[in-house]
C-alpha cells in the first residue's frame, strides 16, 4: 500500500484481498472531504487491519488510533473475534 496525496491529504487505497478488508470497506462511513462525498474506514477496522498486518509500525498506528480516535471497544472486540485476531491483540496490548 502506498499513499496518494489528494491536495495535501495522504490517502491510502487498499484493495480488498481478504475477508477483513472486504468487511471494512462494506462498513465504511460516508462523509465529505470538502465538497467530495467519500467513505472512510472505521477506526475499529483500521486497528484490526493493523493487528492482522502485524508490523512494528502498525503497533504505533494502533497506539495513535486508541489515543486520538473514538474507538468502540466492544465493536473492535467483535471484529477481532470474527477474524481470529484475539491472540495477537492480547500480545500487542499490555
Residue pairs with C-beta under 8 A, 6 or more apart in sequence:
1 12
1 13
1 14
2 12
3 10
3 11
3 12
4 10
4 11
4 12
4 13
5 11
6 33
9 33
14 21
14 25
14 49
15 21
16 22
16 24
16 25
18 52
19 83
20 45
20 48
20 49
20 52
20 79
20 83
21 49
23 45
23 79
23 82
23 83
24 41
24 42
24 45
24 46
24 48
24 49
25 39
25 41
27 42
27 45
28 39
28 40
28 41
28 42
29 39
29 40
29 41
29 42
30 37
30 38
30 39
31 37
31 38
31 39
31 40
32 38
41 49
42 75
43 65
43 69
43 70
43 71
44 71
44 72
44 75
44 76
44 79
45 79
46 61
46 65
47 62
47 65
47 66
47 71
47 76
48 76
48 79
48 80
48 83
48 85
50 58
50 59
50 61
50 62
50 65
51 58
51 62
51 80
51 85
51 88
51 89
51 92
52 83
52 85
52 88
54 88
59 92
62 92
65 71
77 86
79 85
80 86
80 89
